[in-house]
């Protein structure tokens, strides 16, 4: 992809605040509210649960630092698709892009849209049968908003990020200042004991809650001075999320006993809100989660179509001419945005998108690990980089080990899902071969 073409087409208008909001907004969805019980159950104690959130954050930070150095050398639209293409060749770049635009991206949008619709149905006491239609409406509205200039999508991302941080701040402040329980040394259940495998699963659960930070790389062609701002957005964004996750977890542990969190499951955060703010607390938390998920969907609708646009610009997809269309006034990839969101809307009403997105975890982490290894190749080539990862080679090794841990865990726990995800990626091979032949 020629950088000059990218500058002519897309609007390079995103600053540090917008980029930070995209990182934070695409990471913080509903996981921090609903993963507390799962992490605690796996870790068995509040001490190890806090350590698991910390370890997951540090692995994510190592991953972010590694990608930051690669991204600072390739500040173009497309993220992993561009990185793997330039490091390993067109075939691997194409598969990374195909995976994200046909399956992974749409299923994440569909799953989040369906979950947001479920919350809206409960909040407004609507018929449950309206959930699929409401999910489609949510996806369509956010897609329509992102057909405007990226400045509007970025502004919406900033607003929703601030909105989601307000209930998070309330949980932290109330929990740490007014909680009566000890956040440390609590045991979730009286039966069983902690095991290495259990602690590993706790870390795995936190890694899924931290995922999404890499999507800012898809916007490389729209960030001002991306060689400097992209690394800052990734590093500062992940750092803030790590701190937020640790403080929220400690705040909840200070108010809700570990044994009760175990019994409540994914309703532990709602119970916290009721204790802290009365019956209205649950409603307030739901509003915060609704805003949080809306911002998360917006971040994904902003970023995934950029991969499709970048691949179409390289004439690697069927109907590339149409998919590479930019509105002359708004300078946004309208057809790519509508295509990705149409696939997502279709999934929201026809399949279990949440399960489908789980099936893609293995392959997305496979491409993560390939990218992490790519940094060693770039270092051997002695390419100039505006950003250098600290503590090299230790930092990328930690990122690789974290990615391999996810891959091995998925192989052990969901072999059928792994094979299914590989099948979805393999569907792109004939498309690639046909385009190459042409």
N, C-alpha and C positions, 0 to 999 in steps of 0.2 A: 504494500500500500504506500503510495507516495504521500509524504507529509503535506506537500503543497496542495494536493487535491483535498485533503482533509481540512486544511485551513480555509479553503475557498468554500467548502460546503457547510460544515457544522459551525455553530456559534461558540467560540471559545470565551465563555463569559462566567464560568464558575470560579468563585474565589475560595479562600480557605474555609470560611464559615459554612458555605454551601456544601463543600466537599466533606467537612467534618460531620455535618448533619446527615449526609448520605451514608457515611460509615456507621455512625451511631444508630441512625434510623433503620438501616437494613439489618443490623445485628439485633437490636432490642425490639423484639416483637412481643410474643406472649411467653417465651421460654423462662424468663426470669421470674414470672409469676407462678408458673405451673410446673417447673422442674425441681422445685425445692424438695418435695417429698421423695421423688425418684432418686435424686442425688443422695439425700440423707439415708434412704433405705439401703442403697448400695454400699455407702460408706459406713453405715451402722452407728456412727457417733457424730455429734456436731463438730468436734475437733477435726475429724477426717473429712467431713463434708466441706468445711471451710478450706482445708488443704486442697481438696479436689477442685474447688472453684479457682483457687490460686494457681494450681498446676495447669489446669485447662487454659487459664488466661495467659500464663507464661508461654505455653506451647503456641497459643494463638499469636502472641507478640513476636515470638521467634519466626513464625510463618509470615507475619506482616512485615517484619524487617527484611526478610529474604526477598519477598515480592517487591518491596519498596525499592531495593537496589535494581532489580530487573526492570521494574516499571519506569524508573528514572532514566533508563537508557532507551526505552521504547515508549515514549509518551503519546501513543496513538490510540484511537478508538478500537475496542475489541478485547482488551484485557488478556486473559489466558490464551485465547485464540491467537492473538498476535505474538505473545511471548513464545508459545510452543512452535508456532510456524517459523519464527526467526531462529530459534535454537535447534529444533529437530527437523524442520522441513515442513512442506505444505500438508502432507498426509496427517501428521499428528496435530497440527494446528486446526485442520478441517474437522477432525473427529472431536476435538475439544469444543469447537464452536457448535458443531451439530448437536452434541450432547446437551448443550446449554439452551439452545434456541428451540429445539423440537420437543424435548422432554423435561429437563431439569427446571428451566425457567418457567415454562407454562404451568407445570405441576405445582411449583411453589406458589405462584400467583393464584392458581385455582384453589389450593389448600387453604391459603390465607383468606381468600375471598369467601370460601365456604364457612370458615371458622368465624369470620367477622359477621357474616349473615346470621349464623347461629346465635351470636351474642346480641345482635340487633333484634332478632325474633324474641328472645327472652326479655330483653330490656323493655321493648314496646308491647309485649304480650301479644304477638302476632301469631297466626296459625303456623305450625311447624312445616306444613306443606309448602309454605311460601319461601322456605330457605333456599332451594336451588335458584329460583327466580331472583331472589334478593342478592345472591352471590353474583349472578350475571350482571345485575344492575350496578353493584359496587365496582366490579371489574370494568364495566363499560364507562362509568363516570370517571374513574381514575385514568383510564385510557384516553378519554376525550380531553381531559385536563392536560395530559402530556402531549397532545397534538399541538398545543400552544408552544411558544418559545420556552426553551429550557429554563429561563429565568423564573417562569411561573411554577414549574415543577420544583425547582430548587427552593423557591420561597415557601411552597406548601410543605416541603421536607423540613425546612427550618422551623416552621410553625408547629408541625406535628411532633417534631423532636422536642421542642420546648414543652408542648402539651403533655407528652409522655413522661417527661422528667419531673413534672409537678407531683403526681402521685408517688413516684419513686422517691422524691425528696421527702414527702410526708412519711412514707414508711421508714426511711432512714432516721429522720429526726425523732419521730415518736418512739420508734423501737429502741434506739440507742440512749435517748434521754429519759424515757418514762417506762421502759420495760423493766419488769421485776425479776425475770428469770436470768440465769447465767447462760450466756451464749456458748460457753465452753463446757466440756466434760459431761454433756448429756448423751444418753444412749437412746436410740430410737425404739428398740424392742428389747425385751428381757431374754428372748430366745435367740440362739445363734451367736456368732461372733464374726468380726471382720476378717476378710480374707483378701489375698492379693488380687484375686479375680474380681471380687466385689468392689474393691477400691478402683481397679481399672475401669469397671463399668461406670462407676461414679464419674471418673474423669471423662469417659466417653460421652456421658450425658451432658456434661458442661461444654464439651467441644461442639456439640450440636447447637447449644444455646449461644455459643460465641460465633457460629458460622455466619457468613454473609458479608464480612468486611472486604473481601476481594472484589466485590462488584463495583466498587468505586473505580477500579482499574479500567472497566469498560468505558468510562467517560473520559479517558485520557485525552481525546481529541477536543474536549470541550472545557478543560480546566486551564485557567490562566497559568502560565509558567509551570507546566506540569512536572518538569524535572525537579522542581523544588517543592511545589505544593502537594503533589501526589504522595511522596514519602511522609510529609508532615501530617497529612490527613489520615493516612493509614496508621502511623505510629501513635499520634495523639488520640485518634479515635478509639483504637484498641485499648490504649492506656486508660482512657476515661471509662470505657465499658467495664474493664477489669475492676477498677475501683468501685464503680456503681454496683456491680454484681456482688463483690465482697461485702460492701456496706449493707445492701438490701438483705443478704443472707444473714448477716449478724443481727440486723434489726429484727427480722422475723424470729430468729432463735431467742431473742431477748423477751419476746412477748408470748409466743406460742411454744409450749413445751415440746420436745422432740417426739415424745410418745404420741402426743395429740396430732402433730404434723403427719406422723406415720398413719394414723387412723383417718385423717381428713383427706390425704392424697392431694389431688390437684386443686382442692378447695381450701388449702391452708392459707393462701394469701387473702382470699375473701373473708375467711374467719378472722384473720389479723385485722382487716379493715373494719369489721363489725365490732371487735374489741376496742379498737382505737377510736372510731368515730361514730359508733352506734349503728342503728339499722341503715342509716343513710350512707354509711361507710362502704357497704357492699356495692351500692349504686355508683358511688363516686369512683370506686376501683374499676367497675365495669366500664365507666366512661373513659377512664385512663387507658384501659386495655384496648377499647375500641379505637381511640386516637392512636395508640401505639401500633396496632395492626394496620390501620389505614396508612400511617406513615411508612410502615414496612412494605406494604403493597406498592405504594407510590415509588419507593426507592427501587424496587425490582422492575416496575413498569418503565422507569426511566432508563435502567441499565441494560436489561437483557436485549431489548430491540436494537441497541447499539452494536451488539455482536452480529446480529442478522444483517444490519446495514453494512458493517465492515466486510462481511463475507460476500455480500451482494456486490459491493464495490469492486471486489476482486473477481467477480463473475464465477463464484464457486457454488451458487445455488440455482435451482430451477427458478425461472422468472426473476433473475438477478436485476434486470433493468428496472422492473417495477419495484422490487424490494429496496433498491438503492435510491428511490425517489426521495428528494428533499423538497419540502414546501419552500418556495423562494422567499416568502416573507418571514415565516416562523423558523425556518432552517432546522427543522426537526424531521427525523425519519418516520414520516407518517404511515406509509404502507407497512413498514417493518413493525411499528408499534401496534397497528391494527391486526396484523397477522399473528403476532405472539399472543396478544390479548384475546383474539378470537379462538385460538387453540386452547387457551386457559379457560375461557368461558364454556367451551364445548366439554372440556374435562370436568368442569364443576358440576355439570348436570348429567354426565354419562358414566363416570368412573369414580373410584375412590382415589381422588387426587393425593390425599395425605399418604396413603400406602404407596402410591406410585412415586411420590417424591422420596420416600424412604428407600425405594429400590435403587435410586440413582446416587445414593450416598457413596457407594463403593467407587463408581466410576469418576465422580467429581473429585474424590480424594486421590484417586489414581493420577488424575491430571495435575492436582496440587503437587504431589510428590515428584512427578516429572519436572514440573517447573522449579521446585526446590533444587533438584539435582542440576538443573540448567545453570544455576548460578556458578557452580564449580567450572562448568564449561566456559562461561563468559569470563571468569577470572583467568583461566588458562589462556584465553585469547587476548587477555590484557586490554579489554575494551574500556574506554573512558567512561566514567560514571559520575554524575553530580552527587550521588549519595552512595556511601559505602557502609555496608552492614557492620555494626560493631561486633567485636569478639568473634570475627571470622577465624576459623571455620566452625567454631562451636555453635554459633547461632543457627546456621542452616542445617547442621546435623541434628539439632534439637527439633527443628521443623520437620525434617525427614522422618525422624523417629516417631514424632507425633502422628504424622500421616500414615506411616506403616502400621502403627498401633491401631488406628481406625480401620485400615484395610484388613488386618488380621482378625480384629474383633468382628467385622462384618462377615468374613468368611466362616468364622466359627459359629456365629449366631443366626445367620440368614443366608445359607448357601443358595437356596432357591432364588432369593432376591438378587444375589450377586449375579447369578447366571442370567436372570431376566434383565438386569441393568446392562450387562455386556451385550445381550441381544439387541437392546435399543440402540446402543452405540454402533453395533455392527450393521444396522440398517442403513447407516450413512455411507458405508463402504461402496456399494454399487452406485450411489449418487456421485460420490467422488470420482469413481472410475469413468462414469459416463461423461462427466464434465471434463475430465482430463483428456478423454478420447476426442471430444469435440475441439 
